[in-house]
Amino acid sequence: MRRLVVIPLLASAMAWAAPAPAGNPPVPERFISVDQAKALLDKRERITFVDVREKSQYDDLHIKGAINIPLGVLPSRLTEVPRTDRVILY
């Protein structure tokens, strides 16, 4: 009986001792239309397009110069996204 009490207590203590998750940093996100994206391009704004679809869909059709980083792996590949340009995910 004593062993059954110790195990949940130990598990609870270990959960509290674990490092806190970093969380998502604040990002000024907003949604824009295709026309708004085109207007930015027409103004010669520096934009990085990131296609978040799977590679097979990207290979079928994508915006010229877009980077393909599927949504499922985006958090682990954020270092591939330039921080100097405006970034548009689609």
PDB file of N, CA, C and O in Angstrom:
ATOM      1  N   MET A   1       0.822  -1.191   0.000  1.00  0.00           N
ATOM      2  CA  MET A   1       0.000   0.000   0.000  1.00  0.00           C
ATOM      3  C   MET A   1       0.874   1.266   0.000  1.00  0.00           C
ATOM      4  O   MET A   1       0.603   2.225  -0.722  1.00  0.00           O
ATOM      5  N   ARG A   2       1.909   1.240   0.814  1.00  0.00           N
ATOM      6  CA  ARG A   2       2.786   2.404   0.911  1.00  0.00           C
ATOM      7  C   ARG A   2       3.420   2.722  -0.440  1.00  0.00           C
ATOM      8  O   ARG A   2       3.567   3.889  -0.800  1.00  0.00           O
ATOM      9  N   ARG A   3       3.795   1.683  -1.187  1.00  0.00           N
ATOM     10  CA  ARG A   3       4.407   1.863  -2.505  1.00  0.00           C
ATOM     11  C   ARG A   3       3.426   2.551  -3.465  1.00  0.00           C
ATOM     12  O   ARG A   3       3.844   3.369  -4.285  1.00  0.00           O
ATOM     13  N   LEU A   4       2.144   2.233  -3.375  1.00  0.00           N
ATOM     14  CA  LEU A   4       1.137   2.848  -4.239  1.00  0.00           C
ATOM     15  C   LEU A   4       0.983   4.330  -3.961  1.00  0.00           C
ATOM     16  O   LEU A   4       0.626   5.082  -4.869  1.00  0.00           O
ATOM     17  N   VAL A   5       1.235   4.773  -2.754  1.00  0.00           N
ATOM     18  CA  VAL A   5       1.138   6.181  -2.409  1.00  0.00           C
ATOM     19  C   VAL A   5       2.384   6.933  -2.858  1.00  0.00           C
ATOM     20  O   VAL A   5       2.295   8.073  -3.313  1.00  0.00           O
ATOM     21  N   VAL A   6       3.537   6.301  -2.732  1.00  0.00           N
ATOM     22  CA  VAL A   6       4.801   6.950  -3.060  1.00  0.00           C
ATOM     23  C   VAL A   6       4.917   7.219  -4.558  1.00  0.00           C
ATOM     24  O   VAL A   6       5.419   8.270  -4.956  1.00  0.00           O
ATOM     25  N   ILE A   7       4.469   6.303  -5.379  1.00  0.00           N
ATOM     26  CA  ILE A   7       4.607   6.461  -6.834  1.00  0.00           C
ATOM     27  C   ILE A   7       3.868   7.702  -7.343  1.00  0.00           C
ATOM     28  O   ILE A   7       4.470   8.491  -8.072  1.00  0.00           O
ATOM     29  N   PRO A   8       2.575   7.916  -6.989  1.00  0.00           N
ATOM     30  CA  PRO A   8       1.925   9.149  -7.470  1.00  0.00           C
ATOM     31  C   PRO A   8       2.570  10.412  -6.903  1.00  0.00           C
ATOM     32  O   PRO A   8       2.655  11.423  -7.601  1.00  0.00           O
ATOM     33  N   LEU A   9       3.020  10.373  -5.666  1.00  0.00           N
ATOM     34  CA  LEU A   9       3.679  11.539  -5.084  1.00  0.00           C
ATOM     35  C   LEU A   9       4.980  11.849  -5.815  1.00  0.00           C
ATOM     36  O   LEU A   9       5.279  13.008  -6.102  1.00  0.00           O
ATOM     37  N   LEU A  10       5.745  10.811  -6.110  1.00  0.00           N
ATOM     38  CA  LEU A  10       6.999  10.987  -6.829  1.00  0.00           C
ATOM     39  C   LEU A  10       6.735  11.537  -8.239  1.00  0.00           C
ATOM     40  O   LEU A  10       7.428  12.444  -8.699  1.00  0.00           O
ATOM     41  N   ALA A  11       5.739  10.985  -8.903  1.00  0.00           N
ATOM     42  CA  ALA A  11       5.396  11.463 -10.254  1.00  0.00           C
ATOM     43  C   ALA A  11       4.966  12.926 -10.215  1.00  0.00           C
ATOM     44  O   ALA A  11       5.334  13.707 -11.093  1.00  0.00           O
ATOM     45  N   SER A  12       4.197  13.292  -9.212  1.00  0.00           N
ATOM     46  CA  SER A  12       3.750  14.679  -9.078  1.00  0.00           C
ATOM     47  C   SER A  12       4.928  15.608  -8.824  1.00  0.00           C
ATOM     48  O   SER A  12       4.996  16.693  -9.401  1.00  0.00           O
ATOM     49  N   ALA A  13       5.844  15.201  -7.979  1.00  0.00           N
ATOM     50  CA  ALA A  13       7.020  16.026  -7.677  1.00  0.00           C
ATOM     51  C   ALA A  13       7.896  16.192  -8.913  1.00  0.00           C
ATOM     52  O   ALA A  13       8.425  17.277  -9.155  1.00  0.00           O
ATOM     53  N   MET A  14       8.055  15.129  -9.696  1.00  0.00           N
ATOM     54  CA  MET A  14       8.879  15.197 -10.905  1.00  0.00           C
ATOM     55  C   MET A  14       8.241  16.128 -11.938  1.00  0.00           C
ATOM     56  O   MET A  14       8.945  16.844 -12.650  1.00  0.00           O
ATOM     57  N   ALA A  15       6.926  16.116 -12.017  1.00  0.00           N
ATOM     58  CA  ALA A  15       6.247  16.992 -12.979  1.00  0.00           C
ATOM     59  C   ALA A  15       6.475  18.457 -12.625  1.00  0.00           C
ATOM     60  O   ALA A  15       6.659  19.282 -13.519  1.00  0.00           O
ATOM     61  N   TRP A  16       6.467  18.789 -11.351  1.00  0.00           N
ATOM     62  CA  TRP A  16       6.707  20.170 -10.923  1.00  0.00           C
ATOM     63  C   TRP A  16       8.152  20.577 -11.118  1.00  0.00           C
ATOM     64  O   TRP A  16       8.445  21.755 -11.321  1.00  0.00           O
ATOM     65  N   ALA A  17       9.071  19.599 -11.057  1.00  0.00           N
ATOM     66  CA  ALA A  17      10.491  19.911 -11.174  1.00  0.00           C
ATOM     67  C   ALA A  17      10.940  20.052 -12.627  1.00  0.00           C
ATOM     68  O   ALA A  17      12.026  20.565 -12.896  1.00  0.00           O
ATOM     69  N   ALA A  18      10.114  19.601 -13.556  1.00  0.00           N
ATOM     70  CA  ALA A  18      10.485  19.670 -14.976  1.00  0.00           C
ATOM     71  C   ALA A  18      10.594  21.130 -15.410  1.00  0.00           C
ATOM     72  O   ALA A  18       9.898  21.992 -14.875  1.00  0.00           O
ATOM     73  N   PRO A  19      11.468  21.407 -16.383  1.00  0.00           N
ATOM     74  CA  PRO A  19      11.587  22.790 -16.852  1.00  0.00           C
ATOM     75  C   PRO A  19      10.298  23.251 -17.515  1.00  0.00           C
ATOM     76  O   PRO A  19       9.605  22.470 -18.169  1.00  0.00           O
ATOM     77  N   ALA A  20       9.996  24.497 -17.341  1.00  0.00           N
ATOM     78  CA  ALA A  20       8.793  25.070 -17.949  1.00  0.00           C
ATOM     79  C   ALA A  20       8.986  25.178 -19.451  1.00  0.00           C
ATOM     80  O   ALA A  20      10.085  25.494 -19.906  1.00  0.00           O
ATOM     81  N   PRO A  21       7.950  24.926 -20.228  1.00  0.00           N
ATOM     82  CA  PRO A  21       8.089  25.071 -21.677  1.00  0.00           C
ATOM     83  C   PRO A  21       8.345  26.527 -22.040  1.00  0.00           C
ATOM     84  O   PRO A  21       7.860  27.445 -21.378  1.00  0.00           O
ATOM     85  N   ALA A  22       9.106  26.716 -23.088  1.00  0.00           N
ATOM     86  CA  ALA A  22       9.455  28.070 -23.520  1.00  0.00           C
ATOM     87  C   ALA A  22       8.241  28.822 -24.037  1.00  0.00           C
ATOM     88  O   ALA A  22       8.183  30.049 -23.954  1.00  0.00           O
ATOM     89  N   GLY A  23       7.277  28.095 -24.568  1.00  0.00           N
ATOM     90  CA  GLY A  23       6.092  28.753 -25.112  1.00  0.00           C
ATOM     91  C   GLY A  23       6.385  29.383 -26.453  1.00  0.00           C
ATOM     92  O   GLY A  23       7.507  29.323 -26.957  1.00  0.00           O
ATOM     93  N   ASN A  24       5.390  29.970 -27.007  1.00  0.00           N
ATOM     94  CA  ASN A  24       5.537  30.634 -28.296  1.00  0.00           C
ATOM     95  C   ASN A  24       5.794  32.117 -28.064  1.00  0.00           C
ATOM     96  O   ASN A  24       5.051  32.774 -27.335  1.00  0.00           O
ATOM     97  N   PRO A  25       6.838  32.639 -28.677  1.00  0.00           N
ATOM     98  CA  PRO A  25       7.084  34.069 -28.513  1.00  0.00           C
ATOM     99  C   PRO A  25       5.986  34.866 -29.212  1.00  0.00           C
ATOM    100  O   PRO A  25       5.390  34.383 -30.175  1.00  0.00           O
ATOM    101  N   PRO A  26       5.718  36.062 -28.744  1.00  0.00           N
ATOM    102  CA  PRO A  26       4.688  36.866 -29.400  1.00  0.00           C
ATOM    103  C   PRO A  26       5.094  37.209 -30.832  1.00  0.00           C
ATOM    104  O   PRO A  26       6.220  37.635 -31.088  1.00  0.00           O
ATOM    105  N   VAL A  27       4.181  37.023 -31.735  1.00  0.00           N
ATOM    106  CA  VAL A  27       4.428  37.296 -33.153  1.00  0.00           C
ATOM    107  C   VAL A  27       3.296  38.182 -33.654  1.00  0.00           C
ATOM    108  O   VAL A  27       2.122  37.883 -33.432  1.00  0.00           O
ATOM    109  N   PRO A  28       3.646  39.272 -34.330  1.00  0.00           N
ATOM    110  CA  PRO A  28       2.584  40.137 -34.855  1.00  0.00           C
ATOM    111  C   PRO A  28       1.953  39.511 -36.091  1.00  0.00           C
ATOM    112  O   PRO A  28       2.275  39.884 -37.220  1.00  0.00           O
ATOM    113  N   GLU A  29       1.061  38.566 -35.872  1.00  0.00           N
ATOM    114  CA  GLU A  29       0.472  37.864 -37.006  1.00  0.00           C
ATOM    115  C   GLU A  29      -0.808  38.556 -37.447  1.00  0.00           C
ATOM    116  O   GLU A  29      -1.537  39.154 -36.656  1.00  0.00           O
ATOM    117  N   ARG A  30      -1.039  38.447 -38.726  1.00  0.00           N
ATOM    118  CA  ARG A  30      -2.283  38.953 -39.291  1.00  0.00           C
ATOM    119  C   ARG A  30      -2.508  38.238 -40.603  1.00  0.00           C
ATOM    120  O   ARG A  30      -1.594  37.649 -41.179  1.00  0.00           O
ATOM    121  N   PHE A  31      -3.714  38.301 -41.052  1.00  0.00           N
ATOM    122  CA  PHE A  31      -4.077  37.653 -42.303  1.00  0.00           C
ATOM    123  C   PHE A  31      -4.168  38.712 -43.380  1.00  0.00           C
ATOM    124  O   PHE A  31      -4.715  39.794 -43.164  1.00  0.00           O
ATOM    125  N   ILE A  32      -3.621  38.385 -44.557  1.00  0.00           N
ATOM    126  CA  ILE A  32      -3.713  39.316 -45.676  1.00  0.00           C
ATOM    127  C   ILE A  32      -4.277  38.581 -46.882  1.00  0.00           C
ATOM    128  O   ILE A  32      -4.194  37.357 -46.984  1.00  0.00           O
ATOM    129  N   SER A  33      -4.837  39.335 -47.768  1.00  0.00           N
ATOM    130  CA  SER A  33      -5.422  38.760 -48.980  1.00  0.00           C
ATOM    131  C   SER A  33      -4.332  38.609 -50.053  1.00  0.00           C
ATOM    132  O   SER A  33      -3.222  39.122 -49.908  1.00  0.00           O
ATOM    133  N   VAL A  34      -4.667  37.915 -51.097  1.00  0.00           N
ATOM    134  CA  VAL A  34      -3.761  37.768 -52.235  1.00  0.00           C
ATOM    135  C   VAL A  34      -3.481  39.148 -52.835  1.00  0.00           C
ATOM    136  O   VAL A  34      -2.347  39.451 -53.205  1.00  0.00           O
ATOM    137  N   ASP A  35      -4.509  39.969 -52.926  1.00  0.00           N
ATOM    138  CA  ASP A  35      -4.324  41.314 -53.481  1.00  0.00           C
ATOM    139  C   ASP A  35      -3.361  42.140 -52.626  1.00  0.00           C
ATOM    140  O   ASP A  35      -2.543  42.889 -53.160  1.00  0.00           O
ATOM    141  N   GLN A  36      -3.456  42.005 -51.303  1.00  0.00           N
ATOM    142  CA  GLN A  36      -2.546  42.733 -50.417  1.00  0.00           C
ATOM    143  C   GLN A  36      -1.109  42.238 -50.583  1.00  0.00           C
ATOM    144  O   GLN A  36      -0.168  43.032 -50.581  1.00  0.00           O
ATOM    145  N   ALA A  37      -0.947  40.925 -50.725  1.00  0.00           N
ATOM    146  CA  ALA A  37       0.397  40.363 -50.933  1.00  0.00           C
ATOM    147  C   ALA A  37       0.969  40.866 -52.253  1.00  0.00           C
ATOM    148  O   ALA A  37       2.145  41.221 -52.330  1.00  0.00           O
ATOM    149  N   LYS A  38       0.139  40.895 -53.286  1.00  0.00           N
ATOM    150  CA  LYS A  38       0.599  41.389 -54.586  1.00  0.00           C
ATOM    151  C   LYS A  38       0.975  42.866 -54.510  1.00  0.00           C
ATOM    152  O   LYS A  38       1.952  43.290 -55.127  1.00  0.00           O
ATOM    153  N   ALA A  39       0.213  43.644 -53.764  1.00  0.00           N
ATOM    154  CA  ALA A  39       0.525  45.069 -53.608  1.00  0.00           C
ATOM    155  C   ALA A  39       1.884  45.249 -52.943  1.00  0.00           C
ATOM    156  O   ALA A  39       2.632  46.155 -53.310  1.00  0.00           O
ATOM    157  N   LEU A  40       2.214  44.408 -51.978  1.00  0.00           N
ATOM    158  CA  LEU A  40       3.532  44.469 -51.336  1.00  0.00           C
ATOM    159  C   LEU A  40       4.635  44.151 -52.345  1.00  0.00           C
ATOM    160  O   LEU A  40       5.677  44.806 -52.368  1.00  0.00           O
ATOM    161  N   LEU A  41       4.395  43.144 -53.169  1.00  0.00           N
ATOM    162  CA  LEU A  41       5.374  42.789 -54.205  1.00  0.00           C
ATOM    163  C   LEU A  41       5.528  43.926 -55.210  1.00  0.00           C
ATOM    164  O   LEU A  41       6.638  44.239 -55.640  1.00  0.00           O
ATOM    165  N   ASP A  42       4.408  44.539 -55.579  1.00  0.00           N
ATOM    166  CA  ASP A  42       4.460  45.653 -56.535  1.00  0.00           C
ATOM    167  C   ASP A  42       5.267  46.828 -55.979  1.00  0.00           C
ATOM    168  O   ASP A  42       5.887  47.574 -56.738  1.00  0.00           O
ATOM    169  N   LYS A  43       5.258  46.989 -54.657  1.00  0.00           N
ATOM    170  CA  LYS A  43       6.039  48.048 -54.012  1.00  0.00           C
ATOM    171  C   LYS A  43       7.498  47.625 -53.807  1.00  0.00           C
ATOM    172  O   LYS A  43       8.296  48.367 -53.234  1.00  0.00           O
ATOM    173  N   ARG A  44       7.827  46.434 -54.280  1.00  0.00           N
ATOM    174  CA  ARG A  44       9.178  45.886 -54.150  1.00  0.00           C
ATOM    175  C   ARG A  44       9.589  45.656 -52.695  1.00  0.00           C
ATOM    176  O   ARG A  44      10.763  45.767 -52.341  1.00  0.00           O
ATOM    177  N   GLU A  45       8.597  45.333 -51.861  1.00  0.00           N
ATOM    178  CA  GLU A  45       8.883  44.971 -50.472  1.00  0.00           C
ATOM    179  C   GLU A  45       9.643  43.641 -50.458  1.00  0.00           C
ATOM    180  O   GLU A  45       9.412  42.775 -51.302  1.00  0.00           O
ATOM    181  N   ARG A  46      10.537  43.494 -49.504  1.00  0.00           N
ATOM    182  CA  ARG A  46      11.248  42.220 -49.351  1.00  0.00           C
ATOM    183  C   ARG A  46      10.325  41.264 -48.612  1.00  0.00           C
ATOM    184  O   ARG A  46       9.969  41.489 -47.455  1.00  0.00           O
ATOM    185  N   ILE A  47       9.946  40.199 -49.295  1.00  0.00           N
ATOM    186  CA  ILE A  47       9.008  39.226 -48.728  1.00  0.00           C
ATOM    187  C   ILE A  47       9.570  37.831 -48.913  1.00  0.00           C
ATOM    188  O   ILE A  47      10.094  37.498 -49.976  1.00  0.00           O
ATOM    189  N   THR A  48       9.458  37.024 -47.882  1.00  0.00           N
ATOM    190  CA  THR A  48       9.769  35.596 -47.982  1.00  0.00           C
ATOM    191  C   THR A  48       8.447  34.855 -47.889  1.00  0.00           C
ATOM    192  O   THR A  48       7.722  34.968 -46.900  1.00  0.00           O
ATOM    193  N   PHE A  49       8.143  34.095 -48.934  1.00  0.00           N
ATOM    194  CA  PHE A  49       6.952  33.261 -48.921  1.00  0.00           C
ATOM    195  C   PHE A  49       7.347  31.875 -48.429  1.00  0.00           C
ATOM    196  O   PHE A  49       8.314  31.284 -48.911  1.00  0.00           O
ATOM    197  N   VAL A  50       6.587  31.365 -47.462  1.00  0.00           N
ATOM    198  CA  VAL A  50       6.820  30.018 -46.944  1.00  0.00           C
ATOM    199  C   VAL A  50       5.567  29.202 -47.236  1.00  0.00           C
ATOM    200  O   VAL A  50       4.488  29.473 -46.708  1.00  0.00           O
ATOM    201  N   ASP A  51       5.737  28.193 -48.095  1.00  0.00           N
ATOM    202  CA  ASP A  51       4.652  27.297 -48.451  1.00  0.00           C
ATOM    203  C   ASP A  51       4.628  26.189 -47.399  1.00  0.00           C
ATOM    204  O   ASP A  51       5.573  25.407 -47.301  1.00  0.00           O
ATOM    205  N   VAL A  52       3.551  26.119 -46.613  1.00  0.00           N
ATOM    206  CA  VAL A  52       3.490  25.174 -45.498  1.00  0.00           C
ATOM    207  C   VAL A  52       2.789  23.860 -45.865  1.00  0.00           C
ATOM    208  O   VAL A  52       2.463  23.056 -44.991  1.00  0.00           O
ATOM    209  N   ARG A  53       2.564  23.657 -47.151  1.00  0.00           N
ATOM    210  CA  ARG A  53       1.956  22.394 -47.594  1.00  0.00           C
ATOM    211  C   ARG A  53       3.023  21.314 -47.693  1.00  0.00           C
ATOM    212  O   ARG A  53       4.217  21.602 -47.617  1.00  0.00           O
ATOM    213  N   GLU A  54       2.593  20.088 -47.862  1.00  0.00           N
ATOM    214  CA  GLU A  54       3.531  18.971 -48.034  1.00  0.00           C
ATOM    215  C   GLU A  54       4.279  19.123 -49.350  1.00  0.00           C
ATOM    216  O   GLU A  54       3.805  19.793 -50.268  1.00  0.00           O
ATOM    217  N   LYS A  55       5.443  18.505 -49.438  1.00  0.00           N
ATOM    218  CA  LYS A  55       6.329  18.659 -50.598  1.00  0.00           C
ATOM    219  C   LYS A  55       5.641  18.305 -51.910  1.00  0.00           C
ATOM    220  O   LYS A  55       5.847  18.986 -52.915  1.00  0.00           O
ATOM    221  N   SER A  56       4.829  17.255 -51.917  1.00  0.00           N
ATOM    222  CA  SER A  56       4.167  16.857 -53.167  1.00  0.00           C
ATOM    223  C   SER A  56       3.254  17.963 -53.683  1.00  0.00           C
ATOM    224  O   SER A  56       3.174  18.185 -54.891  1.00  0.00           O
ATOM    225  N   GLN A  57       2.571  18.652 -52.789  1.00  0.00           N
ATOM    226  CA  GLN A  57       1.715  19.758 -53.203  1.00  0.00           C
ATOM    227  C   GLN A  57       2.565  20.945 -53.657  1.00  0.00           C
ATOM    228  O   GLN A  57       2.232  21.614 -54.635  1.00  0.00           O
ATOM    229  N   TYR A  58       3.649  21.200 -52.952  1.00  0.00           N
ATOM    230  CA  TYR A  58       4.578  22.270 -53.328  1.00  0.00           C
ATOM    231  C   TYR A  58       5.144  22.008 -54.718  1.00  0.00           C
ATOM    232  O   TYR A  58       5.238  22.919 -55.541  1.00  0.00           O
ATOM    233  N   ASP A  59       5.521  20.754 -54.975  1.00  0.00           N
ATOM    234  CA  ASP A  59       6.092  20.399 -56.277  1.00  0.00           C
ATOM    235  C   ASP A  59       5.091  20.597 -57.411  1.00  0.00           C
ATOM    236  O   ASP A  59       5.479  20.919 -58.534  1.00  0.00           O
ATOM    237  N   ASP A  60       3.798  20.403 -57.119  1.00  0.00           N
ATOM    238  CA  ASP A  60       2.769  20.583 -58.144  1.00  0.00           C
ATOM    239  C   ASP A  60       2.655  22.045 -58.570  1.00  0.00           C
ATOM    240  O   ASP A  60       2.554  22.337 -59.761  1.00  0.00           O
ATOM    241  N   LEU A  61       2.672  22.959 -57.608  1.00  0.00           N
ATOM    242  CA  LEU A  61       2.494  24.376 -57.914  1.00  0.00           C
ATOM    243  C   LEU A  61       2.845  25.193 -56.668  1.00  0.00           C
ATOM    244  O   LEU A  61       2.374  24.901 -55.569  1.00  0.00           O
ATOM    245  N   HIS A  62       3.670  26.210 -56.855  1.00  0.00           N
ATOM    246  CA  HIS A  62       4.023  27.096 -55.738  1.00  0.00           C
ATOM    247  C   HIS A  62       4.432  28.464 -56.277  1.00  0.00           C
ATOM    248  O   HIS A  62       4.673  28.636 -57.472  1.00  0.00           O
ATOM    249  N   ILE A  63       4.503  29.413 -55.378  1.00  0.00           N
ATOM    250  CA  ILE A  63       4.951  30.753 -55.733  1.00  0.00           C
ATOM    251  C   ILE A  63       6.448  30.697 -56.011  1.00  0.00           C
ATOM    252  O   ILE A  63       7.208  30.124 -55.231  1.00  0.00           O
ATOM    253  N   LYS A  64       6.866  31.289 -57.118  1.00  0.00           N
ATOM    254  CA  LYS A  64       8.277  31.288 -57.485  1.00  0.00           C
ATOM    255  C   LYS A  64       9.119  31.882 -56.349  1.00  0.00           C
ATOM    256  O   LYS A  64       8.842  32.979 -55.864  1.00  0.00           O
ATOM    257  N   GLY A  65      10.143  31.143 -55.939  1.00  0.00           N
ATOM    258  CA  GLY A  65      11.044  31.586 -54.887  1.00  0.00           C
ATOM    259  C   GLY A  65      10.596  31.240 -53.481  1.00  0.00           C
ATOM    260  O   GLY A  65      11.308  31.530 -52.519  1.00  0.00           O
ATOM    261  N   ALA A  66       9.421  30.622 -53.343  1.00  0.00           N
ATOM    262  CA  ALA A  66       8.924  30.269 -52.011  1.00  0.00           C
ATOM    263  C   ALA A  66       9.752  29.140 -51.404  1.00  0.00           C
ATOM    264  O   ALA A  66      10.284  28.283 -52.110  1.00  0.00           O
ATOM    265  N   ILE A  67       9.844  29.165 -50.088  1.00  0.00           N
ATOM    266  CA  ILE A  67      10.508  28.101 -49.336  1.00  0.00           C
ATOM    267  C   ILE A  67       9.431  27.095 -48.933  1.00  0.00           C
ATOM    268  O   ILE A  67       8.346  27.493 -48.507  1.00  0.00           O
ATOM    269  N   ASN A  68       9.711  25.817 -49.059  1.00  0.00           N
ATOM    270  CA  ASN A  68       8.754  24.801 -48.629  1.00  0.00           C
ATOM    271  C   ASN A  68       9.160  24.260 -47.268  1.00  0.00           C
ATOM    272  O   ASN A  68      10.181  23.587 -47.128  1.00  0.00           O
ATOM    273  N   ILE A  69       8.340  24.565 -46.267  1.00  0.00           N
ATOM    274  CA  ILE A  69       8.520  24.007 -44.931  1.00  0.00           C
ATOM    275  C   ILE A  69       7.135  23.556 -44.470  1.00  0.00           C
ATOM    276  O   ILE A  69       6.325  24.380 -44.045  1.00  0.00           O
ATOM    277  N   PRO A  70       6.856  22.243 -44.552  1.00  0.00           N
ATOM    278  CA  PRO A  70       5.535  21.759 -44.153  1.00  0.00           C
ATOM    279  C   PRO A  70       5.179  22.186 -42.727  1.00  0.00           C
ATOM    280  O   PRO A  70       6.033  22.227 -41.842  1.00  0.00           O
ATOM    281  N   LEU A  71       3.909  22.500 -42.530  1.00  0.00           N
ATOM    282  CA  LEU A  71       3.437  23.018 -41.253  1.00  0.00           C
ATOM    283  C   LEU A  71       3.815  22.121 -40.081  1.00  0.00           C
ATOM    284  O   LEU A  71       4.143  22.620 -39.005  1.00  0.00           O
ATOM    285  N   GLY A  72       3.774  20.823 -40.272  1.00  0.00           N
ATOM    286  CA  GLY A  72       4.080  19.892 -39.185  1.00  0.00           C
ATOM    287  C   GLY A  72       5.506  19.982 -38.671  1.00  0.00           C
ATOM    288  O   GLY A  72       5.772  19.626 -37.522  1.00  0.00           O
ATOM    289  N   VAL A  73       6.431  20.453 -39.506  1.00  0.00           N
ATOM    290  CA  VAL A  73       7.839  20.556 -39.090  1.00  0.00           C
ATOM    291  C   VAL A  73       8.311  21.997 -38.965  1.00  0.00           C
ATOM    292  O   VAL A  73       9.483  22.250 -38.688  1.00  0.00           O
ATOM    293  N   LEU A  74       7.404  22.931 -39.167  1.00  0.00           N
ATOM    294  CA  LEU A  74       7.782  24.349 -39.124  1.00  0.00           C
ATOM    295  C   LEU A  74       8.480  24.745 -37.819  1.00  0.00           C
ATOM    296  O   LEU A  74       9.510  25.416 -37.872  1.00  0.00           O
ATOM    297  N   PRO A  75       7.959  24.355 -36.651  1.00  0.00           N
ATOM    298  CA  PRO A  75       8.641  24.776 -35.419  1.00  0.00           C
ATOM    299  C   PRO A  75      10.102  24.333 -35.344  1.00  0.00           C
ATOM    300  O   PRO A  75      10.938  25.057 -34.803  1.00  0.00           O
ATOM    301  N   SER A  76      10.415  23.164 -35.875  1.00  0.00           N
ATOM    302  CA  SER A  76      11.799  22.676 -35.807  1.00  0.00           C
ATOM    303  C   SER A  76      12.682  23.260 -36.909  1.00  0.00           C
ATOM    304  O   SER A  76      13.900  23.083 -36.875  1.00  0.00           O
ATOM    305  N   ARG A  77      12.088  23.956 -37.891  1.00  0.00           N
ATOM    306  CA  ARG A  77      12.869  24.508 -38.994  1.00  0.00           C
ATOM    307  C   ARG A  77      12.782  26.036 -39.086  1.00  0.00           C
ATOM    308  O   ARG A  77      13.056  26.614 -40.137  1.00  0.00           O
ATOM    309  N   LEU A  78      12.406  26.672 -38.002  1.00  0.00           N
ATOM    310  CA  LEU A  78      12.264  28.127 -38.014  1.00  0.00           C
ATOM    311  C   LEU A  78      13.557  28.852 -38.348  1.00  0.00           C
ATOM    312  O   LEU A  78      13.524  29.980 -38.838  1.00  0.00           O
ATOM    313  N   THR A  79      14.688  28.221 -38.091  1.00  0.00           N
ATOM    314  CA  THR A  79      15.968  28.873 -38.396  1.00  0.00           C
ATOM    315  C   THR A  79      16.148  29.075 -39.900  1.00  0.00           C
ATOM    316  O   THR A  79      16.992  29.869 -40.316  1.00  0.00           O
ATOM    317  N   GLU A  80      15.377  28.378 -40.711  1.00  0.00           N
ATOM    318  CA  GLU A  80      15.476  28.513 -42.166  1.00  0.00           C
ATOM    319  C   GLU A  80      14.698  29.717 -42.695  1.00  0.00           C
ATOM    320  O   GLU A  80      14.830  30.076 -43.865  1.00  0.00           O
ATOM    321  N   VAL A  81      13.900  30.332 -41.853  1.00  0.00           N
ATOM    322  CA  VAL A  81      13.090  31.469 -42.270  1.00  0.00           C
ATOM    323  C   VAL A  81      13.863  32.751 -41.966  1.00  0.00           C
ATOM    324  O   VAL A  81      14.188  33.014 -40.808  1.00  0.00           O
ATOM    325  N   PRO A  82      14.162  33.553 -42.996  1.00  0.00           N
ATOM    326  CA  PRO A  82      14.900  34.800 -42.758  1.00  0.00           C
ATOM    327  C   PRO A  82      14.149  35.723 -41.808  1.00  0.00           C
ATOM    328  O   PRO A  82      12.925  35.830 -41.870  1.00  0.00           O
ATOM    329  N   ARG A  83      14.885  36.378 -40.941  1.00  0.00           N
ATOM    330  CA  ARG A  83      14.263  37.307 -39.989  1.00  0.00           C
ATOM    331  C   ARG A  83      14.330  38.747 -40.483  1.00  0.00           C
ATOM    332  O   ARG A  83      13.825  39.653 -39.820  1.00  0.00           O
ATOM    333  N   THR A  84      14.940  38.964 -41.627  1.00  0.00           N
ATOM    334  CA  THR A  84      15.081  40.329 -42.134  1.00  0.00           C
ATOM    335  C   THR A  84      13.925  40.729 -43.043  1.00  0.00           C
ATOM    336  O   THR A  84      13.680  41.918 -43.244  1.00  0.00           O
ATOM    337  N   ASP A  85      13.224  39.764 -43.586  1.00  0.00           N
ATOM    338  CA  ASP A  85      12.132  40.054 -44.523  1.00  0.00           C
ATOM    339  C   ASP A  85      10.792  39.901 -43.828  1.00  0.00           C
ATOM    340  O   ASP A  85      10.681  39.318 -42.749  1.00  0.00           O
ATOM    341  N   ARG A  86       9.781  40.445 -44.485  1.00  0.00           N
ATOM    342  CA  ARG A  86       8.403  40.145 -44.084  1.00  0.00           C
ATOM    343  C   ARG A  86       8.162  38.704 -44.507  1.00  0.00           C
ATOM    344  O   ARG A  86       8.594  38.302 -45.587  1.00  0.00           O
ATOM    345  N   VAL A  87       7.491  37.929 -43.692  1.00  0.00           N
ATOM    346  CA  VAL A  87       7.254  36.511 -43.979  1.00  0.00           C
ATOM    347  C   VAL A  87       5.763  36.297 -44.171  1.00  0.00           C
ATOM    348  O   VAL A  87       4.941  36.719 -43.358  1.00  0.00           O
ATOM    349  N   ILE A  88       5.436  35.627 -45.271  1.00  0.00           N
ATOM    350  CA  ILE A  88       4.041  35.282 -45.544  1.00  0.00           C
ATOM    351  C   ILE A  88       3.956  33.770 -45.661  1.00  0.00           C
ATOM    352  O   ILE A  88       4.589  33.161 -46.524  1.00  0.00           O
ATOM    353  N   LEU A  89       3.166  33.177 -44.782  1.00  0.00           N
ATOM    354  CA  LEU A  89       2.925  31.736 -44.833  1.00  0.00           C
ATOM    355  C   LEU A  89       1.673  31.500 -45.653  1.00  0.00           C
ATOM    356  O   LEU A  89       0.687  32.228 -45.536  1.00  0.00           O
ATOM    357  N   TYR A  90       1.729  30.473 -46.482  1.00  0.00           N
ATOM    358  CA  TYR A  90       0.517  30.117 -47.225  1.00  0.00           C
ATOM    359  C   TYR A  90       0.459  28.623 -47.404  1.00  0.00           C
ATOM    360  O   TYR A  90      -0.485  28.110 -48.006  1.00  0.00           O
TER     361      TYR A  90
END
